[in-house]
């Protein structure tokens, strides 16, 4: 990583003073290494990053690898530079760890250069202000929560509501249509998911335009804390040097905050509210602000965000919300009703859902869908207490439309075909808008709700239940109420 000649001429050697878990204090007599410098111990087996200079002789550092075997009195070598990530055409279709080592059982990549993972965000004058919608092929997202090309979208949810499944489906839908590069960054998640993703992408034939980098659950906190920066360095190379659009997928950004909290605790900093590190906002901004559009290319980011105990007021969720152009909230209640993707359209939001960007017609339709779903949400308490029969005929029609909309906005996924037995569907924006409009016009009020569940285009409902077209108009939505 550093020039061998320089390293050999002036080796800066230190001595380990103390080791407490992942925190290592090192004494340097000649020259104190700058913050973010990488130190090597035990013949390069143990890698340590300097996080604080305690006095003119001592630095406090965090180990990015396990510290077994490190003892007081051992020598430590300053590499003379920060942690570096590999960039270049040679990294495509490969899988890396935080240090840039290939972990896909193939030879080390050639045709690469190494760059520091600590880089500044692009200056404001270099950023692009053009807004463009990023179509995903998932009905509920494209109609109600359009994503921004070059923006940041977050998938919020507690444990087990489908964040990774939705993220994987988006990769499947978009990687094939996108001419750019996709970078998948796994922060503190399961290695099983990484292995499955690699296999799926290889089978789909999209691996040549993809890079994967992982810092998994079993890695030390220092490693998980830096893997996001390494992924962004790779993304910035494709955006700035090759002028290509980049799709950056992060699973899971909460684990980055959590790793920062662990590092902060190990370093002896006083925690702030709910035990998080006092520097959480700064650390998150340092990562998120690098995801930006420039005149030469764009980095579009989709991030899964674990919400501890489904509490959206948790500081980790609140800080992440502020960086995003679209927030997609996954609801445990909808998941329990079998409405997948379990997105709550009333809690979710997108800055792109304005008439100036999506057009007057799309905006008006999306507002009507939200209004219908909101009315149904308010009527649920009355239905639970008094029953559907006590509602006015108009309210009963609203409930029927809302329930059909909810079912039409479900969708079978390509990534879950092997579990559900249902073939995945990719739905264009025009087909999704057409279906919602026809449901709101009561064109499908004589169809059972199940006809609209887990379909792609609206016309598939007619294929599912052809007999419904011949039924008399007297059969209304409430007769199917469960």
Secondary structure, DSSP 8 states (H G I E B T S, - for coil): ---HHHHHHS-EEEEEEEEETTEEEEEESS----TTEEEEETTTTEEEEEEEE-SSSEEEEEESS--TT--TT-EEEEEEEE-EEEESGGGTT-EE-TTS-B-SSS----S-EEEES------GGGB-----EE--S-HHHHHHS-EETT-EEEEEE-TTSSHHHHHHHHHHHHHTT-SSEEEEEEES--HHHHHHHHHHHHHHT-GGGEEEEEE-TTS-HHHHHHHHHHHHHHHHHHHHTS---EEEEEE-HHHHHHHHHHHHHHTT----GGG--TTHHHHHHHHHTTS-BBSS-BEEEEEEEE-GGG-TTSHHHHHHHTT-SEEEEB-HHHHHTT-SS-B-TTT-EETT-SHHHH-HHHHHHHHHHHHHHHHHHHHHHHHHHH-GGGS-HHHHHHHHHHHHHHHHT----GGGHHHH--------HHHHHHHHHHHHTTTTTTS-GGGGTT-SSTHHHHHH-GGGGGS-TT--GGGG--
